[in-house]
Amino acid sequence: MTAPHPRTDLHFYLQSARDALLWKLEGLSEYDIRRPATPTGTNLLGLVKHAAGVELGYLGDTFGRPSG
């Protein structure tokens, strides 16, 4: 048996987190996805945008593939 590769582990972790986030949104109306859920106005759509931005920005810079 071979040891897991760090890239494979990272991909699995990120995909699992994406799947969990999408699962939380499944079946919700657009209103519920956009509705502020905290006193600061945070909503579920904002969390999706944040997660995408972190992946694009942080991981792109870290692995030498910055976004334009």
PDB file with one MODEL, atoms N, CA, C and O in Angstrom:
MODEL        1
ATOM      1  N   MET A   1       0.842  -1.178   0.000  1.00  0.00           N
ATOM      2  CA  MET A   1       0.000   0.000   0.000  1.00  0.00           C
ATOM      3  C   MET A   1       0.884   1.237   0.000  1.00  0.00           C
ATOM      4  O   MET A   1       1.856   1.307   0.753  1.00  0.00           O
ATOM      5  N   THR A   2       0.557   2.210  -0.835  1.00  0.00           N
ATOM      6  CA  THR A   2       1.360   3.426  -0.916  1.00  0.00           C
ATOM      7  C   THR A   2       0.777   4.502   0.002  1.00  0.00           C
ATOM      8  O   THR A   2      -0.414   4.505   0.311  1.00  0.00           O
ATOM      9  N   ALA A   3       1.643   5.401   0.421  1.00  0.00           N
ATOM     10  CA  ALA A   3       1.210   6.504   1.278  1.00  0.00           C
ATOM     11  C   ALA A   3       0.422   7.519   0.453  1.00  0.00           C
ATOM     12  O   ALA A   3       0.706   7.718  -0.728  1.00  0.00           O
ATOM     13  N   PRO A   4      -0.567   8.159   1.076  1.00  0.00           N
ATOM     14  CA  PRO A   4      -1.324   9.182   0.343  1.00  0.00           C
ATOM     15  C   PRO A   4      -0.431  10.349  -0.050  1.00  0.00           C
ATOM     16  O   PRO A   4       0.510  10.690   0.668  1.00  0.00           O
ATOM     17  N   HIS A   5      -0.722  10.945  -1.164  1.00  0.00           N
ATOM     18  CA  HIS A   5       0.039  12.082  -1.658  1.00  0.00           C
ATOM     19  C   HIS A   5      -0.581  13.359  -1.085  1.00  0.00           C
ATOM     20  O   HIS A   5      -1.807  13.469  -1.050  1.00  0.00           O
ATOM     21  N   PRO A   6       0.223  14.326  -0.638  1.00  0.00           N
ATOM     22  CA  PRO A   6      -0.338  15.565  -0.068  1.00  0.00           C
ATOM     23  C   PRO A   6      -1.320  16.273  -1.002  1.00  0.00           C
ATOM     24  O   PRO A   6      -2.321  16.824  -0.545  1.00  0.00           O
ATOM     25  N   ARG A   7      -1.040  16.260  -2.298  1.00  0.00           N
ATOM     26  CA  ARG A   7      -1.944  16.919  -3.250  1.00  0.00           C
ATOM     27  C   ARG A   7      -3.298  16.222  -3.273  1.00  0.00           C
ATOM     28  O   ARG A   7      -4.339  16.875  -3.335  1.00  0.00           O
ATOM     29  N   THR A   8      -3.280  14.904  -3.223  1.00  0.00           N
ATOM     30  CA  THR A   8      -4.519  14.129  -3.195  1.00  0.00           C
ATOM     31  C   THR A   8      -5.292  14.414  -1.918  1.00  0.00           C
ATOM     32  O   THR A   8      -6.512  14.576  -1.950  1.00  0.00           O
ATOM     33  N   ASP A   9      -4.593  14.476  -0.802  1.00  0.00           N
ATOM     34  CA  ASP A   9      -5.236  14.776   0.477  1.00  0.00           C
ATOM     35  C   ASP A   9      -5.870  16.155   0.464  1.00  0.00           C
ATOM     36  O   ASP A   9      -7.003  16.320   0.916  1.00  0.00           O
ATOM     37  N   LEU A  10      -5.151  17.151  -0.050  1.00  0.00           N
ATOM     38  CA  LEU A  10      -5.665  18.508  -0.112  1.00  0.00           C
ATOM     39  C   LEU A  10      -6.894  18.577  -1.002  1.00  0.00           C
ATOM     40  O   LEU A  10      -7.893  19.199  -0.639  1.00  0.00           O
ATOM     41  N   HIS A  11      -6.827  17.947  -2.155  1.00  0.00           N
ATOM     42  CA  HIS A  11      -7.964  17.941  -3.070  1.00  0.00           C
ATOM     43  C   HIS A  11      -9.178  17.298  -2.415  1.00  0.00           C
ATOM     44  O   HIS A  11     -10.292  17.809  -2.535  1.00  0.00           O
ATOM     45  N   PHE A  12      -8.972  16.185  -1.727  1.00  0.00           N
ATOM     46  CA  PHE A  12     -10.072  15.499  -1.052  1.00  0.00           C
ATOM     47  C   PHE A  12     -10.679  16.388   0.031  1.00  0.00           C
ATOM     48  O   PHE A  12     -11.902  16.473   0.144  1.00  0.00           O
ATOM     49  N   TYR A  13      -9.846  17.045   0.822  1.00  0.00           N
ATOM     50  CA  TYR A  13     -10.313  17.917   1.891  1.00  0.00           C
ATOM     51  C   TYR A  13     -11.130  19.084   1.324  1.00  0.00           C
ATOM     52  O   TYR A  13     -12.220  19.378   1.814  1.00  0.00           O
ATOM     53  N   LEU A  14     -10.602  19.743   0.298  1.00  0.00           N
ATOM     54  CA  LEU A  14     -11.303  20.880  -0.290  1.00  0.00           C
ATOM     55  C   LEU A  14     -12.618  20.456  -0.937  1.00  0.00           C
ATOM     56  O   LEU A  14     -13.631  21.139  -0.784  1.00  0.00           O
ATOM     57  N   GLN A  15     -12.612  19.344  -1.652  1.00  0.00           N
ATOM     58  CA  GLN A  15     -13.841  18.877  -2.299  1.00  0.00           C
ATOM     59  C   GLN A  15     -14.885  18.497  -1.254  1.00  0.00           C
ATOM     60  O   GLN A  15     -16.074  18.753  -1.448  1.00  0.00           O
ATOM     61  N   SER A  16     -14.459  17.892  -0.155  1.00  0.00           N
ATOM     62  CA  SER A  16     -15.389  17.542   0.923  1.00  0.00           C
ATOM     63  C   SER A  16     -16.021  18.799   1.515  1.00  0.00           C
ATOM     64  O   SER A  16     -17.218  18.818   1.799  1.00  0.00           O
ATOM     65  N   ALA A  17     -15.226  19.840   1.700  1.00  0.00           N
ATOM     66  CA  ALA A  17     -15.746  21.096   2.237  1.00  0.00           C
ATOM     67  C   ALA A  17     -16.718  21.748   1.254  1.00  0.00           C
ATOM     68  O   ALA A  17     -17.756  22.269   1.662  1.00  0.00           O
ATOM     69  N   ARG A  18     -16.384  21.722  -0.047  1.00  0.00           N
ATOM     70  CA  ARG A  18     -17.287  22.276  -1.061  1.00  0.00           C
ATOM     71  C   ARG A  18     -18.613  21.519  -1.072  1.00  0.00           C
ATOM     72  O   ARG A  18     -19.687  22.121  -1.111  1.00  0.00           O
ATOM     73  N   ASP A  19     -18.519  20.200  -1.036  1.00  0.00           N
ATOM     74  CA  ASP A  19     -19.723  19.368  -1.056  1.00  0.00           C
ATOM     75  C   ASP A  19     -20.608  19.650   0.164  1.00  0.00           C
ATOM     76  O   ASP A  19     -21.831  19.703   0.040  1.00  0.00           O
ATOM     77  N   ALA A  20     -20.001  19.829   1.331  1.00  0.00           N
ATOM     78  CA  ALA A  20     -20.763  20.115   2.549  1.00  0.00           C
ATOM     79  C   ALA A  20     -21.448  21.469   2.440  1.00  0.00           C
ATOM     80  O   ALA A  20     -22.599  21.613   2.852  1.00  0.00           O
ATOM     81  N   LEU A  21     -20.765  22.451   1.899  1.00  0.00           N
ATOM     82  CA  LEU A  21     -21.353  23.779   1.745  1.00  0.00           C
ATOM     83  C   LEU A  21     -22.528  23.734   0.772  1.00  0.00           C
ATOM     84  O   LEU A  21     -23.573  24.326   1.041  1.00  0.00           O
ATOM     85  N   LEU A  22     -22.371  23.053  -0.335  1.00  0.00           N
ATOM     86  CA  LEU A  22     -23.462  22.939  -1.303  1.00  0.00           C
ATOM     87  C   LEU A  22     -24.637  22.151  -0.733  1.00  0.00           C
ATOM     88  O   LEU A  22     -25.794  22.445  -1.033  1.00  0.00           O
ATOM     89  N   TRP A  23     -24.335  21.154   0.085  1.00  0.00           N
ATOM     90  CA  TRP A  23     -25.383  20.360   0.718  1.00  0.00           C
ATOM     91  C   TRP A  23     -26.235  21.247   1.624  1.00  0.00           C
ATOM     92  O   TRP A  23     -27.451  21.071   1.692  1.00  0.00           O
ATOM     93  N   LYS A  24     -25.611  22.194   2.316  1.00  0.00           N
ATOM     94  CA  LYS A  24     -26.340  23.110   3.190  1.00  0.00           C
ATOM     95  C   LYS A  24     -27.275  24.017   2.391  1.00  0.00           C
ATOM     96  O   LYS A  24     -28.310  24.443   2.903  1.00  0.00           O
ATOM     97  N   LEU A  25     -26.915  24.317   1.138  1.00  0.00           N
ATOM     98  CA  LEU A  25     -27.729  25.198   0.302  1.00  0.00           C
ATOM     99  C   LEU A  25     -28.844  24.454  -0.434  1.00  0.00           C
ATOM    100  O   LEU A  25     -29.806  25.065  -0.899  1.00  0.00           O
ATOM    101  N   GLU A  26     -28.708  23.151  -0.535  1.00  0.00           N
ATOM    102  CA  GLU A  26     -29.643  22.347  -1.321  1.00  0.00           C
ATOM    103  C   GLU A  26     -31.076  22.505  -0.824  1.00  0.00           C
ATOM    104  O   GLU A  26     -31.363  22.331   0.360  1.00  0.00           O
ATOM    105  N   GLY A  27     -31.962  22.837  -1.750  1.00  0.00           N
ATOM    106  CA  GLY A  27     -33.373  22.943  -1.430  1.00  0.00           C
ATOM    107  C   GLY A  27     -33.797  24.302  -0.876  1.00  0.00           C
ATOM    108  O   GLY A  27     -34.990  24.536  -0.680  1.00  0.00           O
ATOM    109  N   LEU A  28     -32.843  25.205  -0.618  1.00  0.00           N
ATOM    110  CA  LEU A  28     -33.199  26.529  -0.111  1.00  0.00           C
ATOM    111  C   LEU A  28     -33.634  27.439  -1.249  1.00  0.00           C
ATOM    112  O   LEU A  28     -33.187  27.295  -2.386  1.00  0.00           O
ATOM    113  N   SER A  29     -34.495  28.356  -0.929  1.00  0.00           N
ATOM    114  CA  SER A  29     -34.905  29.341  -1.925  1.00  0.00           C
ATOM    115  C   SER A  29     -33.789  30.367  -2.087  1.00  0.00           C
ATOM    116  O   SER A  29     -32.898  30.470  -1.244  1.00  0.00           O
ATOM    117  N   GLU A  30     -33.850  31.123  -3.178  1.00  0.00           N
ATOM    118  CA  GLU A  30     -32.853  32.175  -3.385  1.00  0.00           C
ATOM    119  C   GLU A  30     -32.918  33.194  -2.250  1.00  0.00           C
ATOM    120  O   GLU A  30     -31.894  33.715  -1.808  1.00  0.00           O
ATOM    121  N   TYR A  31     -34.131  33.468  -1.790  1.00  0.00           N
ATOM    122  CA  TYR A  31     -34.284  34.401  -0.667  1.00  0.00           C
ATOM    123  C   TYR A  31     -33.514  33.907   0.558  1.00  0.00           C
ATOM    124  O   TYR A  31     -32.787  34.675   1.189  1.00  0.00           O
ATOM    125  N   ASP A  32     -33.674  32.623   0.892  1.00  0.00           N
ATOM    126  CA  ASP A  32     -32.986  32.073   2.061  1.00  0.00           C
ATOM    127  C   ASP A  32     -31.468  32.080   1.904  1.00  0.00           C
ATOM    128  O   ASP A  32     -30.740  32.266   2.879  1.00  0.00           O
ATOM    129  N   ILE A  33     -30.999  31.881   0.688  1.00  0.00           N
ATOM    130  CA  ILE A  33     -29.554  31.880   0.440  1.00  0.00           C
ATOM    131  C   ILE A  33     -28.987  33.293   0.585  1.00  0.00           C
ATOM    132  O   ILE A  33     -27.852  33.470   1.027  1.00  0.00           O
ATOM    133  N   ARG A  34     -29.782  34.294   0.210  1.00  0.00           N
ATOM    134  CA  ARG A  34     -29.325  35.682   0.265  1.00  0.00           C
ATOM    135  C   ARG A  34     -29.698  36.404   1.570  1.00  0.00           C
ATOM    136  O   ARG A  34     -29.189  37.491   1.841  1.00  0.00           O
ATOM    137  N   ARG A  35     -30.571  35.812   2.365  1.00  0.00           N
ATOM    138  CA  ARG A  35     -31.073  36.453   3.582  1.00  0.00           C
ATOM    139  C   ARG A  35     -29.956  36.610   4.611  1.00  0.00           C
ATOM    140  O   ARG A  35     -29.230  35.652   4.878  1.00  0.00           O
ATOM    141  N   PRO A  36     -29.809  37.786   5.184  1.00  0.00           N
ATOM    142  CA  PRO A  36     -28.790  37.966   6.232  1.00  0.00           C
ATOM    143  C   PRO A  36     -29.090  37.028   7.403  1.00  0.00           C
ATOM    144  O   PRO A  36     -30.213  36.985   7.906  1.00  0.00           O
ATOM    145  N   ALA A  37     -28.079  36.287   7.826  1.00  0.00           N
ATOM    146  CA  ALA A  37     -28.263  35.306   8.885  1.00  0.00           C
ATOM    147  C   ALA A  37     -27.582  35.711  10.188  1.00  0.00           C
ATOM    148  O   ALA A  37     -27.698  35.010  11.193  1.00  0.00           O
ATOM    149  N   THR A  38     -26.886  36.819  10.175  1.00  0.00           N
ATOM    150  CA  THR A  38     -26.203  37.300  11.374  1.00  0.00           C
ATOM    151  C   THR A  38     -26.417  38.811  11.481  1.00  0.00           C
ATOM    152  O   THR A  38     -26.819  39.452  10.509  1.00  0.00           O
ATOM    153  N   PRO A  39     -26.153  39.374  12.646  1.00  0.00           N
ATOM    154  CA  PRO A  39     -26.290  40.825  12.791  1.00  0.00           C
ATOM    155  C   PRO A  39     -25.375  41.623  11.847  1.00  0.00           C
ATOM    156  O   PRO A  39     -25.663  42.782  11.548  1.00  0.00           O
ATOM    157  N   THR A  40     -24.288  41.018  11.381  1.00  0.00           N
ATOM    158  CA  THR A  40     -23.374  41.711  10.468  1.00  0.00           C
ATOM    159  C   THR A  40     -23.826  41.619   9.018  1.00  0.00           C
ATOM    160  O   THR A  40     -23.208  42.226   8.143  1.00  0.00           O
ATOM    161  N   GLY A  41     -24.895  40.869   8.747  1.00  0.00           N
ATOM    162  CA  GLY A  41     -25.407  40.755   7.391  1.00  0.00           C
ATOM    163  C   GLY A  41     -24.863  39.573   6.613  1.00  0.00           C
ATOM    164  O   GLY A  41     -25.157  39.433   5.425  1.00  0.00           O
ATOM    165  N   THR A  42     -24.080  38.721   7.251  1.00  0.00           N
ATOM    166  CA  THR A  42     -23.535  37.553   6.563  1.00  0.00           C
ATOM    167  C   THR A  42     -24.665  36.642   6.094  1.00  0.00           C
ATOM    168  O   THR A  42     -25.624  36.387   6.823  1.00  0.00           O
ATOM    169  N   ASN A  43     -24.529  36.162   4.867  1.00  0.00           N
ATOM    170  CA  ASN A  43     -25.517  35.220   4.346  1.00  0.00           C
ATOM    171  C   ASN A  43     -24.793  34.028   3.729  1.00  0.00           C
ATOM    172  O   ASN A  43     -23.568  34.026   3.610  1.00  0.00           O
ATOM    173  N   LEU A  44     -25.558  33.025   3.340  1.00  0.00           N
ATOM    174  CA  LEU A  44     -24.952  31.803   2.807  1.00  0.00           C
ATOM    175  C   LEU A  44     -24.238  32.051   1.488  1.00  0.00           C
ATOM    176  O   LEU A  44     -23.184  31.468   1.234  1.00  0.00           O
ATOM    177  N   LEU A  45     -24.795  32.902   0.653  1.00  0.00           N
ATOM    178  CA  LEU A  45     -24.131  33.224  -0.612  1.00  0.00           C
ATOM    179  C   LEU A  45     -22.775  33.872  -0.344  1.00  0.00           C
ATOM    180  O   LEU A  45     -21.803  33.602  -1.049  1.00  0.00           O
ATOM    181  N   GLY A  46     -22.713  34.721   0.667  1.00  0.00           N
ATOM    182  CA  GLY A  46     -21.441  35.341   1.045  1.00  0.00           C
ATOM    183  C   GLY A  46     -20.406  34.319   1.462  1.00  0.00           C
ATOM    184  O   GLY A  46     -19.221  34.481   1.172  1.00  0.00           O
ATOM    185  N   LEU A  47     -20.842  33.261   2.145  1.00  0.00           N
ATOM    186  CA  LEU A  47     -19.902  32.205   2.531  1.00  0.00           C
ATOM    187  C   LEU A  47     -19.370  31.455   1.315  1.00  0.00           C
ATOM    188  O   LEU A  47     -18.195  31.092   1.267  1.00  0.00           O
ATOM    189  N   VAL A  48     -20.235  31.226   0.338  1.00  0.00           N
ATOM    190  CA  VAL A  48     -19.797  30.559  -0.899  1.00  0.00           C
ATOM    191  C   VAL A  48     -18.779  31.430  -1.623  1.00  0.00           C
ATOM    192  O   VAL A  48     -17.740  30.942  -2.068  1.00  0.00           O
ATOM    193  N   LYS A  49     -19.083  32.728  -1.741  1.00  0.00           N
ATOM    194  CA  LYS A  49     -18.150  33.645  -2.409  1.00  0.00           C
ATOM    195  C   LYS A  49     -16.824  33.721  -1.658  1.00  0.00           C
ATOM    196  O   LYS A  49     -15.761  33.772  -2.277  1.00  0.00           O
ATOM    197  N   HIS A  50     -16.883  33.727  -0.340  1.00  0.00           N
ATOM    198  CA  HIS A  50     -15.660  33.775   0.462  1.00  0.00           C
ATOM    199  C   HIS A  50     -14.811  32.522   0.221  1.00  0.00           C
ATOM    200  O   HIS A  50     -13.602  32.617   0.007  1.00  0.00           O
ATOM    201  N   ALA A  51     -15.443  31.365   0.256  1.00  0.00           N
ATOM    202  CA  ALA A  51     -14.712  30.105   0.048  1.00  0.00           C
ATOM    203  C   ALA A  51     -14.053  30.082  -1.332  1.00  0.00           C
ATOM    204  O   ALA A  51     -12.903  29.666  -1.468  1.00  0.00           O
ATOM    205  N   ALA A  52     -14.782  30.530  -2.348  1.00  0.00           N
ATOM    206  CA  ALA A  52     -14.217  30.562  -3.702  1.00  0.00           C
ATOM    207  C   ALA A  52     -13.052  31.543  -3.781  1.00  0.00           C
ATOM    208  O   ALA A  52     -12.033  31.253  -4.408  1.00  0.00           O
ATOM    209  N   GLY A  53     -13.200  32.697  -3.149  1.00  0.00           N
ATOM    210  CA  GLY A  53     -12.132  33.694  -3.166  1.00  0.00           C
ATOM    211  C   GLY A  53     -10.883  33.219  -2.461  1.00  0.00           C
ATOM    212  O   GLY A  53      -9.770  33.485  -2.915  1.00  0.00           O
ATOM    213  N   VAL A  54     -11.056  32.519  -1.357  1.00  0.00           N
ATOM    214  CA  VAL A  54      -9.904  31.987  -0.622  1.00  0.00           C
ATOM    215  C   VAL A  54      -9.178  30.954  -1.477  1.00  0.00           C
ATOM    216  O   VAL A  54      -7.951  30.972  -1.575  1.00  0.00           O
ATOM    217  N   GLU A  55      -9.933  30.066  -2.088  1.00  0.00           N
ATOM    218  CA  GLU A  55      -9.294  29.063  -2.939  1.00  0.00           C
ATOM    219  C   GLU A  55      -8.560  29.710  -4.099  1.00  0.00           C
ATOM    220  O   GLU A  55      -7.416  29.362  -4.390  1.00  0.00           O
ATOM    221  N   LEU A  56      -9.211  30.641  -4.752  1.00  0.00           N
ATOM    222  CA  LEU A  56      -8.603  31.300  -5.908  1.00  0.00           C
ATOM    223  C   LEU A  56      -7.389  32.127  -5.504  1.00  0.00           C
ATOM    224  O   LEU A  56      -6.324  32.003  -6.108  1.00  0.00           O
ATOM    225  N   GLY A  57      -7.542  32.957  -4.505  1.00  0.00           N
ATOM    226  CA  GLY A  57      -6.463  33.851  -4.093  1.00  0.00           C
ATOM    227  C   GLY A  57      -5.335  33.151  -3.356  1.00  0.00           C
ATOM    228  O   GLY A  57      -4.194  33.137  -3.818  1.00  0.00           O
ATOM    229  N   TYR A  58      -5.656  32.575  -2.218  1.00  0.00           N
ATOM    230  CA  TYR A  58      -4.623  31.972  -1.382  1.00  0.00           C
ATOM    231  C   TYR A  58      -3.933  30.796  -2.064  1.00  0.00           C
ATOM    232  O   TYR A  58      -2.706  30.746  -2.148  1.00  0.00           O
ATOM    233  N   LEU A  59      -4.726  29.861  -2.544  1.00  0.00           N
ATOM    234  CA  LEU A  59      -4.123  28.674  -3.154  1.00  0.00           C
ATOM    235  C   LEU A  59      -3.442  29.009  -4.467  1.00  0.00           C
ATOM    236  O   LEU A  59      -2.405  28.430  -4.789  1.00  0.00           O
ATOM    237  N   GLY A  60      -4.006  29.929  -5.229  1.00  0.00           N
ATOM    238  CA  GLY A  60      -3.366  30.330  -6.477  1.00  0.00           C
ATOM    239  C   GLY A  60      -1.993  30.948  -6.214  1.00  0.00           C
ATOM    240  O   GLY A  60      -1.016  30.603  -6.878  1.00  0.00           O
ATOM    241  N   ASP A  61      -1.922  31.848  -5.256  1.00  0.00           N
ATOM    242  CA  ASP A  61      -0.632  32.456  -4.899  1.00  0.00           C
ATOM    243  C   ASP A  61       0.340  31.430  -4.320  1.00  0.00           C
ATOM    244  O   ASP A  61       1.524  31.418  -4.657  1.00  0.00           O
ATOM    245  N   THR A  62      -0.173  30.581  -3.456  1.00  0.00           N
ATOM    246  CA  THR A  62       0.671  29.579  -2.788  1.00  0.00           C
ATOM    247  C   THR A  62       1.298  28.613  -3.772  1.00  0.00           C
ATOM    248  O   THR A  62       2.457  28.228  -3.623  1.00  0.00           O
ATOM    249  N   PHE A  63       0.535  28.225  -4.775  1.00  0.00           N
ATOM    250  CA  PHE A  63       1.039  27.230  -5.725  1.00  0.00           C
ATOM    251  C   PHE A  63       1.516  27.850  -7.044  1.00  0.00           C
ATOM    252  O   PHE A  63       1.655  27.160  -8.054  1.00  0.00           O
ATOM    253  N   GLY A  64       1.761  29.159  -7.013  1.00  0.00           N
ATOM    254  CA  GLY A  64       2.337  29.812  -8.185  1.00  0.00           C
ATOM    255  C   GLY A  64       1.400  29.947  -9.368  1.00  0.00           C
ATOM    256  O   GLY A  64       1.845  29.982 -10.515  1.00  0.00           O
ATOM    257  N   ARG A  65       0.103  30.023  -9.097  1.00  0.00           N
ATOM    258  CA  ARG A  65      -0.871  30.186 -10.167  1.00  0.00           C
ATOM    259  C   ARG A  65      -1.848  31.307  -9.794  1.00  0.00           C
ATOM    260  O   ARG A  65      -3.046  31.077  -9.633  1.00  0.00           O
ATOM    261  N   PRO A  66      -1.305  32.537  -9.659  1.00  0.00           N
ATOM    262  CA  PRO A  66      -2.148  33.646  -9.229  1.00  0.00           C
ATOM    263  C   PRO A  66      -3.237  33.961 -10.256  1.00  0.00           C
ATOM    264  O   PRO A  66      -3.078  33.750 -11.459  1.00  0.00           O
ATOM    265  N   SER A  67      -4.343  34.472  -9.728  1.00  0.00           N
ATOM    266  CA  SER A  67      -5.443  34.838 -10.621  1.00  0.00           C
ATOM    267  C   SER A  67      -5.170  36.196 -11.252  1.00  0.00           C
ATOM    268  O   SER A  67      -4.397  36.991 -10.718  1.00  0.00           O
ATOM    269  N   GLY A  68      -5.792  36.451 -12.361  1.00  0.00           N
ATOM    270  CA  GLY A  68      -5.617  37.699 -13.079  1.00  0.00           C
ATOM    271  C   GLY A  68      -6.457  38.742 -12.499  1.00  0.00           C
ATOM    272  O   GLY A  68      -6.447  39.878 -12.974  1.00  0.00           O
TER     273      GLY A  68
ENDMDL
END
